[in-house]
């Protein structure tokens, strides 16, 4: 291609571009404004979200610290800290729904209620955590606590169901699944369901052979096989 042709093509392109910009400047201006707004809005959202994440972490730490203080306290001081802990935990649940502070507060308030032998309140918090944030790493821990609370009230079938949820939903991520399975077997023994107990113990052996619970499961199977 000759230089004359190149200059001509370049001139034609600039003419077309100038015409396009002249005819569409309003639309292009609107697009530019939208892009700027989106960029600024995204930046603001990121800052706001980061700020909430940081506040959530602080609230969770405060609740956890209060629980540790309550465990160490005695007498009237223990009651005062418990009241502050419940207030702070409930505020975190309300203010940080779906975030770490809410999950941690449900777990801590559940454990507080459990320690005070208020098992129904404990269960409300443990189950609320699981239902609101099932993918949280705290969810299977909360289910294990829920199962224990059910055991305390003699609700063995409900306890088994909680342990089974751990088995069904968190086998790939939660290291205490063998413990949950062994507990299922133990509870089936309590309600005189030998076959179901044997099945649970065999699952521990077959699926979690390297677990510390495996030998205990074998011992229970040997015992069950020796009784009528």
C-alpha positions as CSV (number, residue, x, y, z in Angstrom):
1,X,0.0,0.0,0.0
2,X,1.3,3.4,-0.9
3,X,2.0,6.2,1.6
4,X,-0.7,8.3,-0.2
5,X,-3.2,5.5,0.4
6,X,-2.2,5.2,4.0
7,X,-2.7,9.0,4.5
8,X,-6.1,8.8,2.8
9,X,-7.3,5.9,4.9
10,X,-6.1,7.6,8.1
11,X,-7.9,10.8,7.1
12,X,-11.1,8.9,6.3
13,X,-10.9,7.1,9.7
14,X,-10.5,10.4,11.6
15,X,-13.4,11.9,9.7
16,X,-15.6,8.9,10.5
17,X,-14.5,9.0,14.2
18,X,-15.1,12.7,14.4
19,X,-18.6,12.3,12.9
20,X,-19.4,9.5,15.3
21,X,-18.3,11.5,18.3
22,X,-20.2,14.5,17.2
23,X,-23.4,12.5,16.6
24,X,-23.2,10.4,19.8
25,X,-21.5,12.7,22.4
26,X,-24.5,12.7,24.7
27,X,-24.7,8.9,24.8
28,X,-20.9,8.6,25.3
29,X,-21.1,11.2,28.1
30,X,-23.8,9.2,29.9
31,X,-21.8,6.0,29.5
32,X,-18.7,7.7,30.9
33,X,-20.7,9.0,33.9
34,X,-22.1,5.6,34.6
35,X,-18.7,4.0,34.5
36,X,-17.4,6.6,37.0
37,X,-20.4,6.1,39.3
38,X,-19.9,2.3,39.2
39,X,-16.2,2.6,40.0
40,X,-16.8,5.1,42.9
41,X,-19.7,3.0,44.1
42,X,-17.7,-0.2,44.0
43,X,-15.0,1.5,46.0
44,X,-17.4,2.8,48.6
45,X,-19.0,-0.7,48.9
46,X,-15.6,-2.3,49.4
47,X,-14.7,0.2,52.1
48,X,-18.1,-0.2,53.9
49,X,-18.0,-4.0,53.7
50,X,-14.4,-4.1,55.0
51,X,-15.4,-1.8,57.8
52,X,-18.3,-4.1,58.8
53,X,-16.0,-7.2,58.6
54,X,-13.6,-5.5,61.0
55,X,-16.4,-4.5,63.4
56,X,-17.8,-8.0,63.2
57,X,-14.4,-9.4,64.2
58,X,-14.2,-7.0,67.1
59,X,-17.7,-7.9,68.3
60,X,-16.9,-11.6,68.1
61,X,-13.8,-11.1,70.1
62,X,-15.6,-9.1,72.8
63,X,-18.2,-11.9,73.2
64,X,-15.6,-14.6,73.4
65,X,-13.6,-12.6,75.9
66,X,-16.6,-12.1,78.1
67,X,-17.3,-15.8,78.0
68,X,-13.8,-16.5,79.2
69,X,-14.2,-13.9,81.9
70,X,-17.5,-15.5,83.0
71,X,-15.8,-18.9,83.2
72,X,-13.1,-17.5,85.5
73,X,-15.4,-15.4,87.7
74,X,-17.2,-16.3,90.9
75,X,-20.2,-15.2,92.9
76,X,-22.0,-12.0,92.0
77,X,-19.4,-11.1,89.5
78,X,-20.3,-14.2,87.5
79,X,-23.9,-13.1,87.3
80,X,-22.9,-9.5,86.2
81,X,-20.6,-10.8,83.4
82,X,-23.3,-13.3,82.2
83,X,-25.8,-10.4,81.9
84,X,-23.3,-8.3,79.9
85,X,-22.4,-11.3,77.8
86,X,-26.0,-12.0,76.8
87,X,-26.5,-8.3,76.0
88,X,-23.4,-8.1,73.8
89,X,-24.1,-11.4,72.1
90,X,-27.7,-10.6,71.2
91,X,-26.5,-7.2,69.9
92,X,-23.9,-8.9,67.7
93,X,-26.5,-11.3,66.4
94,X,-28.9,-8.4,65.5
95,X,-26.2,-6.1,64.1
96,X,-24.1,-8.6,62.1
97,X,-26.7,-11.1,60.7
98,X,-25.0,-13.6,58.4
99,X,-21.5,-12.6,59.6
100,X,-18.9,-14.1,61.8
101,X,-19.9,-12.2,64.9
102,X,-23.5,-13.5,64.7
103,X,-22.3,-17.1,64.3
104,X,-19.8,-16.8,67.1
105,X,-22.3,-15.2,69.4
106,X,-24.9,-17.9,68.8
107,X,-22.2,-20.5,69.7
108,X,-21.0,-18.7,72.8
109,X,-24.5,-17.9,74.1
110,X,-25.4,-21.6,73.5
111,X,-22.5,-22.7,75.5
112,X,-23.3,-20.2,78.3
113,X,-26.9,-21.5,78.5
114,X,-25.6,-25.1,78.4
115,X,-23.2,-24.4,81.3
116,X,-26.1,-22.9,83.2
117,X,-28.2,-26.1,82.4
118,X,-30.7,-24.1,80.4
119,X,-30.7,-26.7,77.7
120,X,-33.6,-25.4,75.7
121,X,-32.1,-21.9,75.3
122,X,-28.8,-23.6,74.4
123,X,-30.5,-25.6,71.7
124,X,-32.1,-22.5,70.3
125,X,-28.7,-20.8,69.8
126,X,-27.0,-23.9,68.5
127,X,-29.7,-24.6,65.9
128,X,-30.0,-20.9,64.9
129,X,-26.3,-20.9,64.0
130,X,-26.6,-24.0,61.8
131,X,-29.8,-22.7,60.1
132,X,-28.5,-19.2,59.4
133,X,-24.9,-20.1,58.4
134,X,-24.7,-23.8,57.5
135,X,-21.4,-23.3,55.6
136,X,-19.7,-21.7,58.5
137,X,-16.9,-23.8,60.1
138,X,-18.7,-23.3,63.4
139,X,-21.9,-25.1,62.1
140,X,-20.7,-28.7,62.7
141,X,-19.3,-27.7,66.1
142,X,-22.7,-26.2,67.0
143,X,-24.4,-29.4,65.9
144,X,-22.1,-31.4,68.1
145,X,-23.1,-29.2,71.0
146,X,-26.8,-29.5,70.1
147,X,-26.5,-33.2,70.2
148,X,-25.0,-33.1,73.7
149,X,-27.8,-30.8,74.8
150,X,-30.4,-33.2,73.5
151,X,-28.6,-36.0,75.4
152,X,-28.8,-34.0,78.7
153,X,-32.6,-33.8,78.3
154,X,-32.9,-37.5,77.4
155,X,-33.9,-36.7,73.8
156,X,-31.7,-39.5,72.3
157,X,-33.4,-39.6,69.0
158,X,-32.9,-35.9,68.5
159,X,-29.3,-36.2,69.5
160,X,-28.8,-39.0,67.0
161,X,-30.4,-36.8,64.3
162,X,-28.0,-33.9,65.1
163,X,-24.9,-36.2,64.9
164,X,-26.2,-37.6,61.6
165,X,-26.4,-34.1,60.2
166,X,-22.7,-33.7,61.0
167,X,-22.0,-37.0,59.2
168,X,-24.1,-36.2,56.2
169,X,-23.1,-32.6,55.6
170,X,-19.5,-32.1,57.0
171,X,-17.6,-35.4,56.3
172,X,-15.2,-33.7,54.0
173,X,-14.4,-30.7,56.2
174,X,-15.0,-31.6,59.9
175,X,-12.4,-33.8,61.6
176,X,-14.8,-34.8,64.4
177,X,-17.1,-36.8,62.1
178,X,-15.7,-40.2,63.5
179,X,-16.6,-38.9,67.0
180,X,-20.1,-38.1,65.8
181,X,-20.5,-41.6,64.3
182,X,-19.2,-43.3,67.4
183,X,-21.7,-41.2,69.4
184,X,-24.5,-42.4,67.2
185,X,-23.6,-46.0,68.0
186,X,-23.3,-45.2,71.7
187,X,-26.8,-43.6,71.7
188,X,-28.3,-46.5,69.7
189,X,-27.0,-48.8,72.5
190,X,-28.8,-46.6,75.0
191,X,-32.1,-47.1,73.3
192,X,-31.4,-50.8,72.8
193,X,-31.0,-50.8,69.0
194,X,-28.1,-53.1,68.7
195,X,-28.2,-53.4,64.9
196,X,-28.1,-49.7,64.3
197,X,-25.3,-49.3,66.9
198,X,-23.2,-52.0,65.1
199,X,-23.8,-50.3,61.8
200,X,-22.6,-46.9,63.1
201,X,-19.5,-48.5,64.6
202,X,-18.7,-50.3,61.4
203,X,-19.0,-47.0,59.5
204,X,-16.3,-45.6,61.8
205,X,-14.0,-48.6,61.0
206,X,-14.7,-48.6,57.3
207,X,-14.6,-44.9,56.5
208,X,-12.2,-43.6,59.2
209,X,-9.7,-46.3,59.7
210,X,-7.0,-43.9,60.9
211,X,-9.2,-42.2,63.5
212,X,-8.6,-42.6,67.2
213,X,-12.2,-43.7,67.5
214,X,-11.7,-46.8,65.4
215,X,-10.3,-49.0,68.2
216,X,-13.1,-47.9,70.5
217,X,-15.6,-48.8,67.8
218,X,-14.0,-52.3,67.4
219,X,-14.2,-52.8,71.2
220,X,-17.9,-51.9,71.2
221,X,-18.6,-54.3,68.3
222,X,-16.8,-57.1,70.1
223,X,-18.8,-56.4,73.2
224,X,-22.1,-56.3,71.3
225,X,-21.3,-59.6,69.6
226,X,-20.8,-61.3,73.0
227,X,-24.2,-60.4,74.4
228,X,-27.6,-61.8,73.4
